[in-house]
């Protein structure tokens, strides 16, 4: 993990210990919103289509738990033809 990421994480945890998690989260809302917007622009998706999670495992679980909104295709089994 990059040093700047570790430094930012440590700073956030220190701030949470000083003012509480909800207050510290509110103080960083603009930074998080900017991250959503920038990553969304890079990927060509709206900012609300971006989710930051705590690990790759959490991201994979979230991805696999999403139910698709499209209609499933109708699949027909091939019928066996009688031998002649």
FENCORBEL-V50002 format. One line per field, one symbol per residue. ss: DSSP state (@ for helix, = for strand, . for the rest). phi: phi as a letter, one per 30 degrees, with the letter a starting at -180 (. if undefined). A space follows every 10 residues. Layout:
ss: ???
phi: ???
This chain:
ss: ..@@@@@@@@ @@@@@@@@@. @@@@@@@.@@ @@@@@@@@@@ @@@...@@@. .....@@@@@ @@@@@..... .......... ....
phi: .deddddddd ddddddddcj dddddddced dddddddddd ddcibdedcc bcbdaddddd ddddddcdcd ddddccdddd dddc
